Amino acid sequence: MTVDADGIVLAHNEQAGVLLARVGIGVALGDVAPAWLVEAHARRVGGAGEGASAWAGGRIGGRRVKALAGAGVDGAVTWWLVAGDSVPDGAALELARERARAGLLQELSSELLASLNLDRCMAVTVQRAARHLADAAVIVGMGDGRLFPVTRCATGGPVTQERVALEPGQLPGLAEALAGLPAVSSRWIDPHQVPSWAMPEGFVDDAADIGSVAVVPLPGHGVPAGCLVLLRRRGQATFTSGEEAFAQLFAARAGAALSMARGHTRQARVNEVLMRDLLPPALGRVHGICFAGRYRASAEGERVGGDFYDLHPAATPEAETLAVLGDVCGKGLEAAITAGKVRNALQALVPFAADHTRLLTLLNSALLASNQTPFVTLVLATAVQQDAWVRLRVSSAGHPAPLIVRTTGQVEETRTSGTLIGAFADVEFTTAEVALRPGETCLLYSDGITEARGGPLGDVMFSEDRLRSVLSQCAGMPAEVITERVQMVVAQWVGEGRHDDMAVLAIGAPPRPTGGDRLTAVNEPTQEGEPRER
């Protein structure tokens, strides 16, 4: 008969129905069972006496009955009722005990495999161990030789987790367990030697109140996953050889789950470190010039892809800051790794940023020398603020030419062109010079923007004309707002459809301060005097 934590019968077999005539699913245990069984269930659910025998006994309808408590799901208890005029024989006792233990192992496995979070797996393990195996449980994880992760829990108490500076030799059997050696019998462990860090808060006043200790290895996948320490208070039954054997089965299930969770945590950490260099950088103001960017990978849920942008701030306000936006052939993680290589190469070539042609030629040679690197298109822009204006030099290498958003709403294309990088030995590039008045912006973008398919028919390209139309409505807006607006409009155009990687990078001249008289810079060029594109 299975009864939940609130005392409601969840299931029973025919034999239980014969023994308890009024039992039924959904019926309160207190309405159909004798007081001794109701009290035993309350103690079991409340976590009292977990270290003692799981048996209870009394009479039901004049018959002598023994009841064995077994772990159920979600805090429920499965009661095995054995009726007869004599104590059940050893075979029946062992069978009932093994069924209860099998239920506990199944419940433990299900709960541990539901999460790959290492801390949660350790917390679940000590909670289950403290409730079903002992009065308190402690897990010592694999440390760095000085600090070890320690998780503690007493029956019915909270779980505490911390990193502790400890010496494994302080607790007999711990060093051997962490080394993956077999468990030391609890008979050889003096409970008075349990250090304070191994005792959950509020469990006992000192080690003298501990009556029995079991130190069990947690075997992982090829390497130890830690150690499980089981504690019972003085006055409780000591660990039997059968209980120690079951504790090892329990630890084997827990160790496998902890090992898997630790491997997942380690891999997630490696991925995070590697991803950090592949993600686009955070942008903002550099020497008075506004930079803003937006990125969306082709695959839903992915954070990186073949498009990229980067920023290399100048050392001084008088020097040029280098911005680059590019598109590597391919998609997904492989393209992102290639983009990372290109970004690293560009980082090394930043000292040549004053000469765009030389920089791009050197980059082309570097990519040609790497047989595994596919071609890439990109656009370079070097920017410097002069008075209230921003002077740009822009060079395209097989990439869509950037667009200039004037304060009048006019959208102009920079007159730059060039050969894509990494495909041909002979390359040519044309550099355009552009001046941005206060409030004007230069937008660099990848072809994932203009070639995005969607719209009312679902298969129409967004196109450069639509991009120009959007930008004409963004006249005078900050660079951050323009990139966000472009990304939002294109995302609405694509909807749920497939798309390529999309990247935008805006370079803006900050608007003039509002209020007061306008200050005219001595060297500010007029409309006729602004540099021509070349």
Buried (B, 14 or more C-beta within 10 A) or exposed (E): BBBBBEBBBBEBEEEBEEBBEEBEEEBEBBEBBBEBBBBBBBBBBEBEBBBEEBBBBBEBEEEBBBBBBBBBBEEBBBBBBBBEEEEBEEEBBEBBBEBBBEBBBEBBBEBBBEBBEBBBBBBBBBBBBBBBBBBBBBBBBBBEEEEBBBBBBBBEBEBBBEEBEBEBEBBBBBBBBBEBEEBBEBEEBEBEEBEEBBBBEEBBEEBEBBBBBBBBBBBBEEEBBBBBBBBBBEEBEBBEEEBBEBBBBBBBBBBBBBBBBBBBBEEEEEEEEBEEEBEBEEBEEBBEBBBBBBBBBBBEEBBBBBBBBBBBBBEEEEBBBBBBBBBBBBBBBEBBBBBBBBBEBBEEBBEBBEEBBEBBBBBBEBBBEEEEBBBBBBBBBBBBBBBBBBBBBBBBBBBBBBBBBBBEEEBBBBBBBBBBBBBEEEBEBBBBBBBBBBBBBBBBBBBBBBBBBBBEEEEEBBBBEBBBEBBBEBBBBBBBBBBBBBBEBBBEBBEEEEBBBBBBBBBBBBBEEEEEEEEEEEEBBEEEEBEEBE
